[in-house]
Amino acid sequence: MLPLVLASSSPYRRELLARLRLPFTWSAPAIDEARYPDESPQTLVRRLAEQKAGALAGQYGNHLIIGSDQVAVLDGEILGKPHDFSRAHAQLMAASGRSLTFLTGLTVLNSATATCQIDCVAFTVHFRELDAARITRYLEAEQPFDCAGSFKAEGLGVSLFRATEGPDASSLVGLPLIRLVDMLLAEGVEIP
C-alpha cells in the first residue's frame, strides 16, 4: 500500500482522516485559492482539491495524496470563513430559516502513476429560525470563526439545525469519508 499524505493543514480534516485508522502524514500545500471569474462553486472546489494534491506530488513521490476543499453556498453565493464575530453573526442571520449547501471537492492523487480521482460531494444544512440573541450566545460559546458557514457541526453548531441532507455527514466537516473510502479502495488500500 502506498503511504497516505493529507494535503491540508486543517485539524478538522486530520481528525476525520484519523477515523479510518490508517497511518498518514500531512503537509500544507502552497496554492492560490482565488476563485476564477465566473467559476462555479462546484468547479472551484474540484479544482482546488486537485491543485492541493498536485502541489505535494513532487515532494511525495509514490504516495496517495488526498486533497480537499470546501465552500458554503447560500443562494448561489459562496460564504467564506468569517474570521470574526461580526461576519459570523451576519452569515448566521442570513442562513436563519434557510438552507446552506456545503460543497466539498475531493481528490486522491496517486503520485506514482499520476492518476487522479476527483469528485464533489454536496451536503445541505437546513437552519432553524435564529434570532440575534441566539446567534450571539452560540458565537460566544463556540467561536467558529475559522469555519465556513460560521458553525461547528461536530459541536454546539448542531443546535442551529432543523435538518441535514446528504450522502455523507463527514463532508460537512470538510472531508467526505464515505467517498474517500471508495477512492482509497480503488487504489488497493486495505481499510479495517
Backbone hydrogen bonds in HBPLUS format (Angstrom, degrees):
<---DONOR---> <-ACCEPTOR-->    atom                        ^
c    i                          cat <-CA-CA->   ^        H-A-AA   ^      H-
h    n   atom  resd res      DA  || num        DHA   H-A  angle D-A-AA Bond
n    s   type  num  typ     dist DA aas  dist angle  dist       angle   num
A0064-LEU N   A0003-PRO O   2.88 MM  61  6.14 164.7  1.91 159.7 163.5     1
A0025-THR N   A0004-LEU O   3.13 MM  21  6.50 158.2  2.17 143.4 147.3     2
A0005-VAL N   A0064-LEU O   2.91 MM  59  6.23 150.5  2.00 159.3 158.9     3
A0066-ILE N   A0005-VAL O   2.78 MM  61  6.11 168.5  1.79 169.2 173.3     4
A0006-LEU N   A0025-THR O   2.83 MM  19  6.26 159.5  1.87 147.9 153.4     5
A0027-SER N   A0006-LEU O   3.03 MM  21  6.43 156.3  2.09 161.5 163.6     6
A0007-ALA N   A0066-ILE O   2.74 MM  59  5.72 170.6  1.75 158.5 161.4     7
A0014-ARG N   A0010-SER O   3.16 MM   4  6.43 156.7  2.21 145.2 151.8     8
A0015-GLU N   A0011-PRO O   2.99 MM   4  6.16 157.3  2.05 143.4 149.0     9
A0016-LEU N   A0012-TYR O   3.07 MM   4  6.34 156.2  2.13 144.5 150.8    10
A0017-LEU N   A0013-ARG O   2.92 MM   4  6.13 172.7  1.92 155.9 157.4    11
A0018-ALA N   A0014-ARG O   2.97 MM   4  6.10 152.4  2.05 146.9 154.5    12
A0019-ARG N   A0016-LEU O   2.97 MM   3  5.42 148.1  2.07 110.7 120.2    13
A0020-LEU N   A0017-LEU O   3.07 MM   3  5.80 156.8  2.12 119.6 125.1    14
A0021-ARG N   A0018-ALA O   3.03 MM   3  5.40 162.6  2.06 113.3 118.8    15
A0039-GLU N   A0036-TYR O   3.12 MM   3  5.27 155.7  2.19 132.5 127.9    16
A0044-LEU N   A0040-SER O   2.91 MM   4  6.10 159.5  1.95 154.7 161.0    17
A0045-VAL N   A0041-PRO O   3.08 MM   4  6.32 168.6  2.09 154.0 154.4    18
A0046-ARG N   A0042-GLN O   3.15 MM   4  6.29 160.5  2.19 148.6 154.3    19
A0047-ARG N   A0043-THR O   2.92 MM   4  6.00 163.9  1.94 150.3 155.3    20
A0048-LEU N   A0044-LEU O   2.89 MM   4  6.10 167.5  1.90 157.1 160.5    21
A0049-ALA N   A0045-VAL O   2.99 MM   4  5.98 158.0  2.04 141.3 147.4    22
A0050-GLU N   A0046-ARG O   3.07 MM   4  6.25 159.6  2.11 146.9 152.4    23
A0051-GLN N   A0047-ARG O   2.83 MM   4  6.09 157.6  1.88 151.1 158.1    24
A0052-LYS N   A0048-LEU O   2.85 MM   4  5.96 156.3  1.91 148.2 154.1    25
A0053-ALA N   A0049-ALA O   3.21 MM   4  6.42 163.6  2.24 145.2 148.8    26
A0054-GLY N   A0050-GLU O   2.89 MM   4  6.04 165.6  1.91 150.7 155.6    27
A0055-ALA N   A0051-GLN O   2.84 MM   4  5.89 143.6  1.97 144.9 153.1    28
A0056-LEU N   A0053-ALA O   3.15 MM   3  5.67 152.7  2.23 111.7 119.3    29
A0057-ALA N   A0054-GLY O   3.18 MM   3  5.12 154.6  2.24 101.5 109.2    30
A0059-GLN N   A0056-LEU O   3.09 MM   3  5.32 123.9  2.42 103.7 117.9    31
A0060-TYR N   A0056-LEU O   2.86 MM   4  5.98 143.3  2.00 155.0 167.0    32
A0111-SER N   A0063-HIS O   2.90 MM  48  5.48 154.8  1.97 164.2 169.3    33
A0065-ILE N   A0109-LEU O   2.79 MM  44  5.03 168.3  1.80 149.5 150.9    34
A0109-LEU N   A0065-ILE O   2.85 MM  44  5.03 167.9  1.86 147.7 150.4    35
A0067-GLY N   A0107-THR O   2.91 MM  40  4.96 160.5  1.95 137.0 143.5    36
A0107-THR N   A0067-GLY O   2.85 MM  40  4.96 154.6  1.91 151.8 150.6    37
A0069-ASP N   A0105-GLY O   3.06 MM  36  5.12 150.2  2.15 132.9 138.2    38
A0105-GLY N   A0069-ASP O   2.69 MM  36  5.12 150.7  1.77 159.7 165.4    39
A0071-VAL N   A0103-LEU O   3.00 MM  32  5.48 152.4  2.08 148.8 157.5    40
A0103-LEU N   A0071-VAL O   2.92 MM  32  5.48 161.9  1.95 161.0 166.7    41
A0079-LEU N   A0072-ALA O   2.74 MM   7  5.33 166.6  1.76 152.9 157.0    42
A0073-VAL N   A0101-THR O   2.70 MM  28  5.17 157.8  1.75 152.4 160.4    43
A0101-THR N   A0073-VAL O   3.02 MM  28  5.17 163.1  2.05 156.7 152.6    44
A0074-LEU N   A0077-GLU O   2.90 MM   3  5.30 160.6  1.94 153.0 153.6    45
A0077-GLU N   A0074-LEU O   3.02 MM   3  5.30 163.7  2.05 115.6 119.0    46
A0083-HIS N   A0145-PHE O   2.78 MM  62  4.50 148.8  1.88 141.7 140.6    47
A0088-ALA N   A0084-ASP O   3.07 MM   4  6.23 161.3  2.10 152.7 158.7    48
A0089-HIS N   A0085-PHE O   2.83 MM   4  6.00 161.3  1.87 157.2 162.5    49
A0090-ALA N   A0086-SER O   3.04 MM   4  6.22 159.8  2.08 143.1 148.4    50
A0091-GLN N   A0087-ARG O   2.90 MM   4  6.15 156.3  1.96 149.8 156.2    51
A0092-LEU N   A0088-ALA O   3.01 MM   4  6.25 166.3  2.03 155.0 157.7    52
A0093-MET N   A0089-HIS O   2.94 MM   4  6.13 154.0  2.01 150.1 157.8    53
A0094-ALA N   A0090-ALA O   2.98 MM   4  6.14 156.4  2.04 145.4 151.6    54
A0095-ALA N   A0091-GLN O   3.02 MM   4  6.27 139.8  2.18 141.4 152.7    55
A0096-SER N   A0092-LEU O   3.05 MM   4  6.09 121.5  2.41 138.2 151.3    56
A0096-SER N   A0093-MET O   3.31 MM   3  5.19 146.7  2.42  96.3 105.7    57
A0098-ARG N   A0095-ALA O   2.90 MM   3  5.19 157.0  1.95 141.1 138.3    58
A0097-GLY N   A0128-ARG O   2.93 MM  31  4.98 151.3  2.01 120.6 117.3    59
A0127-PHE N   A0098-ARG O   2.83 MM  29  5.53 166.6  1.85 173.8 169.3    60
A0100-LEU N   A0125-VAL O   2.86 MM  25  5.27 161.4  1.89 153.5 158.1    61
A0125-VAL N   A0100-LEU O   2.83 MM  25  5.27 167.3  1.85 154.8 158.2    62
A0102-PHE N   A0123-PHE O   2.68 MM  21  5.16 176.9  1.68 164.0 164.2    63
A0123-PHE N   A0102-PHE O   2.90 MM  21  5.16 143.2  2.03 146.1 156.0    64
A0104-THR N   A0121-VAL O   2.89 MM  17  5.19 163.0  1.92 145.4 151.2    65
A0121-VAL N   A0104-THR O   2.87 MM  17  5.19 163.1  1.90 143.0 145.0    66
A0106-LEU N   A0119-ASP O   2.85 MM  13  5.28 160.5  1.89 150.5 150.6    67
A0119-ASP N   A0106-LEU O   2.87 MM  13  5.28 148.0  1.97 151.5 159.6    68
A0108-VAL N   A0117-GLN O   2.94 MM   9  5.23 150.5  2.02 142.4 151.0    69
A0117-GLN N   A0108-VAL O   2.95 MM   9  5.23 162.2  1.99 141.7 147.2    70
A0110-ASN N   A0115-THR O   2.84 MM   5  5.35 167.7  1.85 164.1 167.8    71
A0114-ALA N   A0110-ASN O   2.69 MM   4  5.43 130.9  1.93 151.2 167.0    72
A0124-THR N   A0165-GLU O   2.75 MM  41  5.06 175.8  1.76 159.0 159.5    73
A0165-GLU N   A0124-THR O   2.84 MM  41  5.06 146.4  1.95 152.4 155.3    74
A0126-HIS N   A0163-ALA O   2.84 MM  37  5.12 170.8  1.85 156.2 155.9    75
A0162-ARG N   A0126-HIS O   2.63 MM  36  5.46 177.7  1.63 158.2 158.6    76
A0163-ALA N   A0126-HIS O   3.22 MM  37  5.12 155.4  2.29 136.4 138.5    77
A0128-ARG N   A0160-LEU O   2.91 MM  32  5.81 173.1  1.92 154.4 153.6    78
A0135-ILE N   A0131-ASP O   3.07 MM   4  6.35 163.8  2.10 158.4 163.3    79
A0136-THR N   A0132-ALA O   2.94 MM   4  6.10 158.2  1.99 146.7 152.9    80
A0137-ARG N   A0133-ALA O   2.96 MM   4  6.22 162.2  1.99 150.2 154.5    81
A0138-TYR N   A0134-ARG O   2.96 MM   4  6.20 162.6  1.99 149.5 154.4    82
A0139-LEU N   A0135-ILE O   2.88 MM   4  6.10 172.2  1.89 158.0 159.7    83
A0140-GLU N   A0136-THR O   2.94 MM   4  6.07 158.3  1.98 152.1 157.8    84
A0141-ALA N   A0137-ARG O   3.02 MM   4  6.15 147.2  2.13 143.5 152.4    85
A0141-ALA N   A0138-TYR O   3.07 MM   3  5.14 120.1  2.44  96.7 111.9    86
A0142-GLU N   A0138-TYR O   2.92 MM   4  6.13 161.6  1.96 162.6 166.8    87
A0143-GLN N   A0139-LEU O   2.87 MM   4  4.88 144.7  2.00 124.9 135.8    88
A0147-CYS N   A0144-PRO O   3.19 MM   3  5.49 154.9  2.25 119.3 118.6    89
A0150-SER N   A0147-CYS O   2.99 MM   3  5.33 159.2  2.03 131.6 133.4    90
A0155-GLY N   A0152-LYS O   2.99 MM   3  5.33 159.7  2.03 112.0 117.3    91
A0157-GLY N   A0152-LYS O   3.15 MM   5  4.88 127.2  2.45 148.5 144.9    92
A0159-SER N   A0156-LEU O   2.93 MM   3  5.79 162.3  1.96 126.7 131.5    93
A0160-LEU N   A0157-GLY O   2.91 MM   3  5.57 165.9  1.93 122.1 126.9    94
A0161-PHE N   A0158-VAL O   3.16 MM   3  5.45 163.5  2.19 110.7 115.8    95
A0171-SER N   A0168-ASP O   2.98 MM   3  5.67 154.4  2.05 117.7 125.2    96
A0172-LEU N   A0169-ALA O   3.06 MM   3  5.56 148.7  2.16 111.2 119.4    97
A0173-VAL N   A0170-SER O   3.13 MM   3  5.47 142.5  2.27 105.4 114.7    98
A0174-GLY N   A0171-SER O   3.03 MM   3  4.94 142.9  2.18  95.6 107.1    99
A0177-LEU N   A0175-LEU O   2.92 MM   2  5.86 104.7  2.50 119.3 104.3   100
A0180-LEU N   A0176-PRO O   2.93 MM   4  6.10 156.0  1.99 150.7 158.6   101
A0181-VAL N   A0177-LEU O   2.83 MM   4  5.96 157.7  1.88 150.0 154.1   102
A0182-ASP N   A0178-ILE O   3.26 MM   4  6.60 157.5  2.32 143.9 149.2   103
A0183-MET N   A0179-ARG O   3.09 MM   4  6.44 157.3  2.15 149.2 154.7   104
A0184-LEU N   A0180-LEU O   2.83 MM   4  6.11 161.3  1.87 157.1 162.5   105
A0185-LEU N   A0181-VAL O   2.83 MM   4  5.96 163.2  1.86 156.4 160.7   106
A0186-ALA N   A0182-ASP O   3.07 MM   4  6.29 149.5  2.17 142.3 150.4   107
A0187-GLU N   A0184-LEU O   2.98 MM   3  5.03 139.1  2.15  98.3 110.6   108
A0189-VAL N   A0184-LEU O   3.01 MM   5  5.34 162.2  2.04 148.5 142.9   109
A0188-GLY N   A0185-LEU O   2.97 MM   3  5.03 161.8  2.01 108.1 111.8   110
